[in-house]
Amino acid sequence: QAQLVESGGGTVQAGGSLRLSCAASGVTFGSFYMGWFRQVPGQERETVACIDRYGSTGFADSVKGRFTLSKDNSKNTLYLEMNSLKPEDTAMYYCAGTGTNLMMVIACLRPTRFDYWGQGTQVTVSS
């Protein structure tokens, strides 16, 4: 079974930074399309960022210029660097992946297109 495990969440003051990690196992990581999503209780799951197997990235408008996505295929790990955090960034953050060769051109794939999900890591941004 493919497994994704998120880490790096926590509580940070507004304006601060966090780096989330997603460690994958049981997956041909370099061939996967990966994404980060977030969800607040009672709200729809929101796409934050994604990266296709070719390295192209996409970001939600709400995080553009503040978040950076990268992956290290040798470590089977996906990273989300979050800078200039705002209270509205507070959410449970999930890592997900799917084995597709689709390219990120206009927007990230919707959450339902992802086959493998981690358990999430909580990010809380205080004012």
C-alpha positions, 0 to 999 in steps of 0.5 A, a space after each residue: 500500500 502506498 503511504 503518505 505521511 505529513 509532518 511539520 505542522 504546528 502553531 506559528 505567529 502571523 507573518 511566520 513560516 513553516 515547512 511541511 513535509 510529505 514522506 511517501 513510501 510504496 510509490 514510484 514517487 518520481 512518476 506521481 503528480 502530488 498536491 497539498 490541500 487544506 480543510 477547515 471544519 465545515 468547509 470544502 477541501 481546498 487545493 493549495 498547490 500541486 506539482 506534476 511529474 515533470 516539475 511544473 507547479 501550481 498554486 491557489 491564488 490565495 497563497 501565490 507568492 507566499 508558498 513554495 512547492 518542491 520535491 526531492 525524488 531521492 528522498 521520496 519527499 514533497 515539501 511545502 514552504 509556507 511564508 508570510 503566514 496569515 490567520 486564514 491559512 489555519 487548517 488541516 493540511 493534507 498531502 496527496 498523490 496520483 500516478 498520472 502523467 497529466 501536466 499542470 498547465 492551468 490549474 491543479 487537479 481537483 482533490 477527487 482526482 488524487 488516489 493516495 492521501 496522508 492523515 494531515 498535519 494541523 497548521 494554526 496561525 495566530 494573530 
